[in-house]
Amino acid sequence: MPVSAGEVAVVRGFNRFYTGVIGVLGEGLVRSPYSLTEARVVFELAQRESTEVVALRRDLGLDPGHLSRMLARFESDGLVVRERSAADARRQVAALTPAGRDLYAMLDRRSAEDVEALLEKLSDDERRRLLTAMRTVETLLGDGTPSPAGRADSCVLRPLRPGDLGWVVQRNGALYAEEYGWDQTYEALVARIVADYVDGRDPSRENAWIAEVDGEPAGCIFCVRKDDRVAQLRLLLVEPSARGLGIGTRLVNECLDFAADAGYAEMTLWTNDCLTAARRIYERTGFTLVAEEPHHSFGHTLTGQSWQRPL
């Protein structure tokens, strides 16, 4: 489908709005005498001891004459020194002076303070929505790789909150339909598991967790009682956007630790052989395949598997 004039207008309108919000249209970025582009050059120079000017121009997509004039201004202000590369005299390298690094520290501090003040005006829920939207824009318009905020160290595991059980049912139904073609009988099964968990839960021996990335649900897992000595792992799920970050392993380990502390001697789980990513996690966390059997469920012929491990 071709891009409509209305879609173009929305993006242009957002650009005008956001550049105003972050102060790009003012006389100087974060109350300094330097423009956004000049501040970006300072930031890049601050990431290393020295930088080849040709690499700086390429990485920032700057016109050679424009960059040369900026560096000349920085030299005049005592912020940058330029010299010929020791490895190749045809190339010029630039480096920040101590005064230049002081400028970088000031710009970085003021920028962080301005963003903090902007976010403080929002509620926790509004902040989560904003950060998720920003990450989506970055992913869709960038190279498709997660930003640093999407790394595993930005993931938190937390107990269930109101609304989470509905999310668990909805995401299981939607993801398994999309990725494996399973029908609504699987979503109905998940709904029954969730309802049974709520109706009969023993808090000392049963628990569930949500994994969050950037404040948004990215995965889940349940630990339920099978009998007095055996716990059962159920409903492990990791969103596609959060896969590869180690979240599934963290969820399983959290479940195992809880089960051991609750006094169980063993943990079991049931899965299907087509769920290869989940099975790799179970193997890495010490589970052993003990039985498998074909069955017809969720609109497909599958091979069910039982896995166990001692605690």
Phi, psi and omega per residue, in radians:
M1 nan 2.267 3.131
P2 -1.180 2.701 3.117
V3 -1.285 2.313 -3.109
S4 -1.536 2.796 3.089
A5 -1.097 -0.587 3.111
G6 -1.135 -0.691 3.111
E7 -1.133 -0.739 3.085
V8 -1.059 -0.740 -3.124
A9 -1.106 -0.652 3.123
V10 -1.117 -0.788 -3.138
V11 -1.134 -0.757 3.136
R12 -1.125 -0.689 3.106
G13 -1.112 -0.698 3.096
F14 -1.114 -0.741 3.129
N15 -1.030 -0.771 3.130
R16 -1.119 -0.736 -3.139
F17 -1.103 -0.860 -2.990
Y18 -1.256 -0.625 3.092
T19 -1.114 -0.551 3.051
G20 -1.208 -0.718 -3.122
V21 -1.074 -0.760 -3.064
I22 -1.573 0.077 3.000
G23 1.427 0.296 -3.119
V24 -1.167 -0.496 -3.055
L25 -1.469 -0.063 3.106
G26 -1.280 3.089 -3.106
E27 -1.181 -0.524 3.119
G28 -2.605 2.549 -3.117
L29 -1.220 2.384 -3.138
V30 0.685 0.928 3.028
R31 1.009 0.713 3.088
S32 -2.172 2.934 3.108
P33 -1.431 0.187 -3.028
Y34 -1.971 2.505 -3.127
S35 -1.357 3.003 3.090
L36 -1.021 -0.778 -3.128
T37 -1.114 -0.744 3.116
E38 -1.113 -0.707 3.104
A39 -1.122 -0.618 3.112
R40 -1.146 -0.664 3.078
V41 -1.125 -0.769 3.113
V42 -1.047 -0.753 3.133
F43 -1.038 -0.824 -3.118
E44 -1.102 -0.724 3.131
L45 -1.131 -0.530 -3.104
A46 -1.284 -0.246 -3.078
Q47 -1.388 -0.156 -3.142
R48 -2.684 2.950 -3.093
E49 -1.151 -0.750 3.091
S50 -2.623 2.734 -3.053
T51 -2.414 2.351 3.039
E52 -1.162 2.330 -3.086
V53 -1.089 -0.641 3.141
V54 -1.136 -0.632 3.111
A55 -1.224 -0.664 3.105
L56 -1.093 -0.759 3.136
R57 -1.120 -0.721 -3.127
R58 -1.183 -0.803 -3.080
D59 -1.129 -0.595 -3.091
L60 -1.691 -0.137 3.133
G61 1.140 0.666 -3.067
L62 -1.698 2.606 3.019
D63 -1.137 2.361 -3.099
P64 -0.965 -0.743 -3.132
G65 -1.155 -0.698 3.133
H66 -1.098 -0.790 3.133
L67 -1.134 -0.707 3.138
S68 -1.069 -0.714 3.121
R69 -1.162 -0.664 3.107
M70 -1.124 -0.800 -3.128
L71 -1.128 -0.621 3.091
A72 -1.119 -0.700 3.096
R73 -1.130 -0.746 3.123
F74 -1.075 -0.691 3.101
E75 -1.100 -0.758 3.136
S76 -1.081 -0.580 3.136
D77 -1.477 -0.025 3.130
G78 1.371 0.382 -3.067
L79 -1.741 -0.401 -3.029
V80 -2.401 2.554 2.943
V81 -2.096 2.488 3.092
R82 -2.139 2.495 3.103
E83 -2.710 2.972 3.122
R84 -1.325 2.506 3.132
S85 -1.156 2.387 3.097
A86 -1.193 -0.478 -3.123
A87 -1.444 -0.500 -3.096
D88 -2.669 1.845 -3.046
A89 -1.115 -0.264 3.117
R90 -1.344 -0.232 -3.091
R91 -1.857 2.572 3.136
Q92 -1.884 2.426 3.075
V93 -2.037 2.639 3.129
A94 -2.215 2.576 3.126
A95 -2.553 2.583 3.073
L96 -1.314 2.462 2.984
T97 -1.413 2.989 3.022
P98 -0.920 -0.668 3.095
A99 -1.154 -0.618 3.107
G100 -1.159 -0.661 3.111
R101 -1.252 -0.552 3.030
D102 -1.128 -0.688 3.099
L103 -1.100 -0.783 3.123
Y104 -1.015 -0.783 -3.132
A105 -1.076 -0.690 3.132
M106 -1.167 -0.802 3.126
L107 -1.083 -0.730 -3.128
D108 -1.128 -0.753 -3.122
R109 -1.149 -0.809 -3.126
R110 -1.139 -0.669 3.126
S111 -1.104 -0.769 3.113
A112 -1.106 -0.697 3.131
E113 -1.131 -0.704 3.134
D114 -1.145 -0.731 3.122
V115 -1.167 -0.707 3.113
E116 -1.058 -0.751 3.122
A117 -1.111 -0.642 3.113
L118 -1.132 -0.770 -3.094
L119 -1.277 -0.503 -3.127
E120 -1.105 -0.366 3.135
K121 -1.322 -0.209 -3.044
L122 -1.792 2.639 3.017
S123 -1.274 2.954 3.123
D124 -1.020 -0.746 -3.138
D125 -1.154 -0.739 3.122
E126 -1.127 -0.645 3.125
R127 -1.135 -0.762 3.109
R128 -1.069 -0.753 3.138
R129 -1.101 -0.733 -3.139
L130 -1.110 -0.828 -3.095
L131 -1.148 -0.654 3.090
T132 -1.131 -0.751 3.116
A133 -1.099 -0.707 3.129
M134 -1.136 -0.707 3.125
R135 -1.142 -0.652 3.110
T136 -1.112 -0.771 3.108
V137 -1.044 -0.801 -3.117
E138 -1.087 -0.734 -3.117
T139 -1.185 -0.779 -3.077
L140 -1.237 -0.634 -3.103
L141 -1.673 -0.136 3.092
G142 -1.656 -2.547 -3.095
D143 -1.643 0.140 3.081
G144 1.572 -0.103 3.131
T145 -1.547 2.606 -3.133
P146 -1.136 2.579 3.024
S147 -1.281 2.968 3.098
P148 -0.930 -0.497 3.125
A149 -1.180 -0.252 3.139
G150 -1.657 0.205 3.121
R151 -1.341 2.873 -3.100
A152 -1.046 -0.532 -3.091
D153 -1.278 -0.096 3.041
S154 -1.646 -0.005 -3.133
C155 -1.540 2.389 3.034
V156 -2.160 2.533 3.030
L157 -1.808 2.344 -3.105
R158 -2.468 2.807 3.057
P159 -1.194 2.964 3.119
L160 -1.153 2.533 3.011
R161 -2.157 2.863 3.096
P162 -0.924 2.326 -3.117
G163 1.702 -0.335 -3.087
D164 -1.186 -0.645 -3.101
L165 -1.112 -0.668 3.062
G166 -1.109 -0.675 3.106
W167 -1.113 -0.738 3.142
V168 -1.019 -0.816 -3.130
V169 -1.145 -0.834 -3.083
Q170 -1.099 -0.791 -3.075
R171 -1.249 -0.650 3.054
N172 -1.065 -0.828 -3.139
G173 -1.061 -0.787 -3.082
A174 -1.226 -0.795 -3.059
L175 -1.204 -0.746 -3.119
Y176 -1.244 -0.489 3.026
A177 -1.199 -0.753 -3.102
E178 -1.215 -0.752 -2.993
E179 -1.574 -0.482 -3.069
Y180 -2.221 -0.067 3.128
G181 1.282 0.351 -3.130
W182 -1.245 2.545 -3.083
D183 -1.542 -3.011 -3.023
Q184 -1.238 -0.184 3.088
T185 -1.168 -0.462 3.065
Y186 -1.234 -0.772 3.102
E187 -1.047 -0.654 3.101
A188 -1.139 -0.678 3.086
L189 -1.076 -0.790 3.126
V190 -1.067 -0.721 3.126
A191 -1.072 -0.686 3.109
R192 -1.180 -0.702 3.111
I193 -1.071 -0.785 -3.137
V194 -1.127 -0.752 3.140
A195 -1.119 -0.737 3.114
D196 -1.107 -0.648 3.114
Y197 -1.067 -0.790 -3.122
V198 -1.193 -0.765 -3.034
D199 -1.205 -0.628 -3.008
G200 -2.095 0.321 -3.003
R201 -1.175 2.329 2.928
D202 -1.781 1.822 -3.037
P203 -0.997 -0.457 -3.124
S204 -1.348 -0.291 -3.057
R205 -2.272 -0.004 -3.141
E206 -2.415 2.491 -3.095
N207 -2.761 2.932 3.101
A208 -2.609 2.686 -3.070
W209 -2.389 2.594 2.982
I210 -1.959 2.325 2.981
A211 -1.617 2.277 3.116
E212 -2.022 2.421 2.974
V213 -2.185 2.177 -3.082
D214 0.979 0.602 3.078
G215 1.379 0.078 -3.128
E216 -2.015 2.487 3.107
P217 -0.987 2.306 -3.129
A218 -2.273 -0.058 -3.140
G219 -3.136 2.977 3.134
C220 -2.740 2.875 3.032
I221 -2.818 2.638 3.121
F222 -2.219 2.474 2.981
C223 -2.039 2.049 -3.103
V224 -2.210 2.811 3.141
R225 -1.410 2.204 2.991
K226 -1.642 -0.849 2.943
D227 -2.681 -2.993 -3.007
D228 -1.075 -0.500 -3.079
R229 -1.912 -0.194 -3.054
V230 -2.111 2.204 3.011
A231 -1.700 2.706 3.128
Q232 -2.137 2.264 3.059
L233 -1.520 2.277 -3.105
R234 -2.423 2.649 2.933
L235 1.039 0.691 2.986
L236 -1.157 2.226 3.129
L237 -2.585 2.422 3.021
V238 -2.303 2.235 3.130
E239 -1.050 2.521 3.119
P240 -0.934 -0.673 -3.110
S241 -1.185 -0.284 -3.096
A242 -1.915 0.071 -3.120
R243 -1.297 2.644 -3.106
G244 1.524 0.047 -3.117
L245 -1.824 0.068 -3.140
G246 1.432 0.198 -3.073
I247 -1.208 -0.695 3.133
G248 -1.049 -0.753 3.117
T249 -1.132 -0.698 3.101
R250 -1.080 -0.737 3.129
L251 -1.102 -0.784 -3.137
V252 -1.116 -0.759 3.131
N253 -1.112 -0.649 3.083
E254 -1.087 -0.741 3.122
C255 -1.108 -0.764 3.129
L256 -1.108 -0.765 -3.134
D257 -1.095 -0.742 3.130
F258 -1.101 -0.789 -3.110
A259 -1.082 -0.710 3.111
A260 -1.124 -0.788 3.131
D261 -1.130 -0.506 -3.134
A262 -1.379 -0.107 3.050
G263 1.724 0.122 3.074
Y264 -1.262 2.643 3.098
A265 -1.708 -0.297 -3.023
E266 -2.682 2.663 3.026
M267 -2.178 2.455 3.116
T268 -2.220 2.844 3.054
L269 -2.725 2.746 3.074
W270 -2.146 2.346 3.135
T271 -2.547 -3.000 3.088
N272 -2.166 2.598 -3.008
D273 -1.137 -0.334 3.138
C274 -1.295 -0.248 -3.113
L275 -1.525 1.226 -2.968
T276 -1.147 -0.679 -3.123
A277 -1.118 -0.740 3.115
A278 -1.135 -0.720 -3.132
R279 -1.106 -0.601 3.083
R280 -1.129 -0.682 3.097
I281 -1.099 -0.771 -3.127
Y282 -1.092 -0.711 3.107
E283 -1.095 -0.775 -3.117
R284 -1.131 -0.502 -3.094
T285 -1.683 0.265 2.956
G286 1.691 0.086 3.106
F287 -1.357 2.633 3.104
T288 -2.162 2.361 3.077
L289 -1.241 2.169 -3.069
V290 -2.005 -0.340 3.139
A291 -2.864 2.651 3.022
E292 -2.599 2.631 -3.041
E293 -2.724 2.369 3.109
P294 -1.231 2.603 3.077
H295 -2.722 2.837 3.077
H296 -1.990 1.937 -3.102
S297 -2.570 2.685 3.032
F298 1.037 0.444 3.112
G299 1.493 0.202 -3.082
H300 -2.481 2.733 2.963
T301 -1.537 2.100 -3.008
L302 -2.233 2.942 3.004
T303 -2.030 1.904 3.122
G304 -1.378 2.575 -3.115
Q305 -2.310 2.447 3.012
S306 -1.893 2.286 3.138
W307 -2.150 2.592 3.139
Q308 -2.480 2.773 2.959
R309 -2.776 2.540 3.097
P310 -1.309 2.742 3.126
L311 -1.926 nan nan
